[in-house]
Amino acid sequence: MNDRELLRIAKEASLNAYVPYSGFPVGAALECDDGTVYTGCNVENAAYGDTICAERCAVVKAVSEGHRSFSRIAIYGEGQGYCMPCGSCRQVLSEFSPDMEVLCAKAGGSYVSYPLTRLMPYKFNF
């Protein structure tokens, strides 16, 4: 699967987002090392701290199905800037695959790609 296809899947996932507070839907498409893809979208909550980001939604779905190793994640948001993972999502992703590729898209379809280690050079572990 190429980058554009994974980004298209992430954009489709954003259509399922529940965003009554921010109005900013985000979608994610997480590719496992075996090629399986799990999607996620952001799910907001009136208790803002209970909001789930699209990236963590996809990770939880994948892990709950037995996957623990990921090659790429595509993140799509309709903003003017690239939709980057928040700090919590970076930590969760690095828990499983610190060397994965992160594709970050914005409205219009342009995107950038970074190794997760560049976005999260010092993950928490003990």
GINORHU-V37582 format. One record per backbone hydrogen bond with DSSP energy under -1.0 kcal/mol. CO is the residue of the C=O (numbers start at 1). NH is the residue of the N-H. E is the energy in kcal/mol with one decimal. If there is no record, write none. Layout:
# GINORHU-V37582
[[CO/NH/E] [CO/NH/E]]
This chain:
# GINORHU-V37582
[[2/6/-1.9] [3/7/-2.6] [4/8/-2.1] [5/9/-2.0] [6/10/-1.9] [7/11/-2.4] [8/12/-2.2] [9/13/-2.1] [10/14/-1.5] [12/15/-1.2] [13/16/-1.8] [14/17/-1.3] [18/44/-3.0] [19/23/-1.4] [26/42/-1.4] [27/76/-2.9] [28/40/-2.0] [29/74/-2.5] [30/38/-2.4] [31/71/-2.6] [31/72/-1.4] [32/35/-2.2] [36/32/-3.3] [38/30/-3.4] [40/28/-2.6] [42/18/-2.1] [43/52/-2.3] [46/48/-1.3] [47/50/-3.3] [48/51/-1.9] [52/43/-2.5] [53/57/-2.1] [54/58/-2.2] [55/59/-2.2] [56/60/-2.7] [57/61/-2.0] [58/62/-2.3] [59/63/-3.1] [60/64/-2.4] [62/67/-2.3] [63/66/-1.9] [69/33/-2.3] [71/101/-2.5] [72/31/-3.1] [73/103/-3.1] [74/29/-2.2] [75/105/-2.9] [76/27/-2.3] [79/107/-2.3] [82/84/-1.2] [86/90/-2.3] [87/91/-2.2] [88/92/-2.3] [89/93/-2.8] [90/94/-2.3] [91/95/-1.2] [93/96/-1.0] [93/97/-2.7] [97/100/-1.9] [100/116/-3.1] [101/73/-1.8] [102/114/-2.2] [103/75/-2.6] [104/112/-2.0] [105/83/-2.1] [106/109/-2.3] [110/106/-1.8] [112/104/-2.8] [114/102/-3.1] [115/118/-1.8] [115/119/-1.1] [116/120/-2.7]]
